């Protein structure tokens, strides 16, 4: 474990020394940072590449728009290229956000359900392009309505011989295209898009996936993501998040609601538990204690179920952890974060990325 921590710390030091300059005197200019990435995770091995974030205002916007870029290669022959974005214009009446990406990755799979066993872990290889786009219009102050399109061409290139995906009738175990077109709602009263200290952010999604959209699987995804922020003392902030997701129909295993990863139940591997329905509760304490440097502590509870009424609350999963923050742009409060999440089985995972988990 010691050498993993050393690599993570080295990555942070490199990032600190490479942060770009703020454009503090002109709000119309672009604030940007470009940083080299060096990291080690159990699911990637040693990874290295480059990441960047640009924050700017355009088209008469009040909130800052943000575009990120990350490209990396790992010693497990994985390629990750993704460009998430969030754009405002016309006095923030219009909002667009989403992600463009290409991935060649190796995932772990443990089976479906809250009883999935760590001893059933298997690996499968996949490549896929990704397009996720949401376009919304503000109909009342803070309330946006619009449409969303999601597309993944999930091509599984290999599975574990005699494993679950190879021998059982798991929906999506041979890959396929997934395309959804539906509705999205945002309610946003945050004082800052990237590092909020007060207000609400709520996102509701209704996303049918139909063969009419060129999807190989027909299912219906519903989700609610709600966060509240409380600046209770000077630079001390409490953040709370609730995430609910339900899938109905012929849902492939890679599109099921899941626990784990850099946003929900940090500490568990992403997709450690997955099923038709998921419920997650999270709380995080944040403190920018010295100039650009900050600390965070968090905890999360989560569960999955095959039916809405079928949750076994005695099997609810718990994670906790903490992290460091470095503010790469002062004006727009873009943070680089290093988190260490601890799962209830003692597994520790590290996460290095831009922006907060929620």
N, C-alpha and C positions, 0 to 999 in steps of 0.2 A: 504493500500500500504506500510505503514511503516514496518510491520513485514516481508513483502516479501523482502524488501531491506536489513533488518537485517540478514535474512537467507543467502542471497547472499553474503553479506560482511563476515559473519561467514565462509562460504565455502571458500572464497578467503584466509582468514587468516589461515585456516587449511591447505590449499594447499601450501601457502608460507612456513609454518613451516615444511612441510613434503617433500619438493622438494629434489630429489636425488642429488648426487654429480657429478660434471663434471669430465671427465677423460681428463684433459687439456694437459697432458704431453705425451699422446700416442694416436695418431689419429686412431689407429686400435682397440682401446678398445671401449666398449659400454658406451655411456652416457645415463642415464636413470633417470626417476622420477616416483614415485608411490605416488598417492595422494588420500585421502578419498574425496568423493563427497557428498555434502549436498546442495540441491537446492529446490526451489519452483517455479513452473510455473502453470499458469491457466489450461493447458491441462494435467498436471501430478499430481498436488497436491504436497505433500512433497515427495521428492525422495532422496535416499541415496545409496551409493555403493562405488566402487573403480575405479580409472582410472590410466592409466600408459602410458608412451611413452618411446620408446627406439630409439636412433639414433646411427648409426654405419656405418662403411665402410667395404666392403668385396669384394672379387673377383677382386681386382685391380680397384675399383671404385674411381672416383674423387668426385662426389657428395655423400652426406651422404644418406643412406637409413633410412627409418623410419617405425616403426610399433607401432600402438597405440592399446590400449585395454581399454574398458569401460564396466562395468557391474553394473546395478543398478535396484532397486526395488522401486516402488512408493506406496503411500497410496491409490491409485486408482487400486491397484492390477495389475500393469503393470510391465513387465520385459523387459529390454533392454540390449542386449549383442552384441557388435560389435567390429570387429577388422579391421580397415582400415590399408592399407600398401602401401608403395612406395619403390621399390627396384631397385638399379642399380648394374651392375656388368660388368666385361670385359671392363674396361676403359670407362664405361658408354655407351658402344655400345648397351647394352641390358637394357630394362626398363620394369618392371612389376608393376602394381598398381591395387587396387581394394578394395573390402571389403567382409568379411565374417560376417554374423550376424544372430541373432534370436531375434524376437520381439513379445511380446504380449502387444498390445497397444490399446488405445482408441483415435480415431481421431474425430475431428470436420469436418462436411461437411455442406456447405452452398449452394450447387448447382453449376452448371457450368456457366461460362461466367462472364464478367466484371460487370454485373448488379446483381450478387448474393447478396442477402440482409443478413445483420447480424441477422435480426429477423427470418430467416429461418434456423438458426443454429441447427444442430442435431448431435448426437453422434452415432458412430458405433464402435464395437469391432472387432479386427482382430488379427490373429497370422500368422506369416510367417517367414520362413527361407529365407536368402538372400545370393546369390553368385554373385559377380561382379568382373570380372577379365579382365584385358587388358594386352597384351603382345606385345611389340614393339621393332623394331630394327632401329638404327640410320643409315640412308642412306647418309645424308650430315650433316655437323656440325650443331647441334641443331635441325635437322629435323628427326623425328621418324615416321615410319609407322608400322601398325600392325593390330591385330584383337582384338575384344572385345566379351565377352559373359556375358549376364546378365540374372539372373533367380530369380524370386520371386514366391513363392507358397502362394498366397494371400487368406487366409481363413477367411471370414467374419463370426463371430460367433453370432453377434446380431446387429440389426439396430433399429432405433426409430420407434415404432409402428405408422402407418399412416404418416410417414415422407416421404421425397422425395425418398430415396432409397427403401422404402417399397412399395410405391404406383406408382412411375413413372418408365418408361422403360429406366433406366440408364444403359448403357453398363458397365458390371462388378459388378453390385450391388449384385450379389450372390458369388462374389469372383472367383477365378480360377488361373491357372498357367500362368505365363508370361515368355517367354523365347525368347531372341534375340541373334543373332550371326551376327556380321558385321565387319565394318572397323573403325579404329580410327587413327587420325593423331595428332601429337604433334609438335609444333615449340616452342623451349624453349631456350631463351638467357638470362635468369635470372642469376644474380650473386649469388643467394642463393635460394634453393628450398623452404625453409620454411618461410623466412622473406626477400624477395627480396627488393633491393633498386634501381635497374635499370634493364632494359631489357624487353623482351616480353615473354608471355606465351599464346599460342593459341592451343585450342583443337577442332578438327572437328570430328564429329561422324556420320556414316551412319549405322543404326541398324534395319534391318528387323526382325520382329517377325512373325514366320511362324509355322503352325501346324507341319511341318516337324521337327521343333526343340522341339516339345512337348508343344507348346504354345496353350492355349485355345482361344487366340485372335490373329487375323492377322492384323498387322498394321506396318507402317514404320516410324521410328523416325529419325529425322535429327536435329543436334544441332551444334552450334558454340559458343565457350566460349573463349573470347579474353581479356587479361589483359596487361596493360602497367604500368611500374613503373619508377618514376622520383625522384632521390635524388637531390633536388634543393638547399639544404643548409645543410651542416654537417649531423646531424642525422634526418633531416626533410625530409619526403618522401610523395609524392603524388602517389596514386594508382588509376587507372581507369579500369573499367570492362564493357564489353558488352556481354550480353548473349542472344542468339536467339535459339528458339526451335520450330519445327513444327512436327506434327503427322498427318499421313494420313492413313485412313482405319478404322477398327473396334477397336478403342482405348478405353480400359476400363478407367473409371473415375479416378482411382488411378494412371494411367500412363500418364494422360494429363499434359501438361506444366502448371506450377503453379507459383504463387507469394507468398512470405512470407517464414519465417523460419530463420535459423542462417546464411545463405549465401546470400540470395537475398531478398531485401526489409525487412530487419530486422525491427520488429515492428508489422507486420502482422503475424497472425498465419499461419503456413506452410500449403499451400493449400487454403488460404482464397479466392483466385480467381484462377480459372483453366479453361483451354479450349484447343483447338487443337494447338493453336499457342501462343507464348509469346515472348515479347521483353523487355529487362531490361538494364538500364544504371546505373552505380554506380561510385561514387568517394569517396575516403577515404584519410584523412590526418593522418600520423603516426609519432610519435616522441618518441624515447627512451630518456627520459629527465634526468634520474638519474640511473646510473649503470644498474640494471636489470628491472627497472620500466619504463613503457611507457604509453602514452596516444594516443587515436585515436578519430577522429570525422568523420562521414560519412553521406552520403545522397544517396537516390536511387529513380529512376523513373521506373515504369513498367506498362505493359498493357497485356491483353490477348484478343484473338479473335477466333471465330469459323472458319474464313477464313483468308488467308494471306492478302487480300486486305480489310478486314472488320474492321480494328482497328478504334475505336472511340477515337481519341487522346484527346478529351475534357474530357474523363473519365480516363486518365492516373493517376495512383496512385503514391503518394509521401510518403516516409518515411525518417527519419533522426535520428541521435543519436550520442552516443559517448561511450567510454569505457576505461578500464584499461588493461594494459599488464604486465605480469611478465615473464621474460625470465628464464625458468627452466633449460636450458643448454646454456652456453655462446657460445661455439664453433659453434654449429650447429644452434643456434638462434631459438630454439623451444619455442614458446610463449604459455602461458596460457592466455586466453582472457576472460574478462567479458565485455559484451556489453549490453547497454540499448537502445532499438530501439523504436521510437515513430511513430505510424501510424497517418494518417491524421484524423482518427476518435478519436484521443486522447488515444488510447490503448497503454500501455507500456509493452513491453516484455523484459525479461532478458535472456541472453545466456552465459553459461559457457562452454568453450570447448578449445581444443588445436588447435593451428595454426590459421592463418588469414582466413577471409571469402573468400578472393581471392588473 
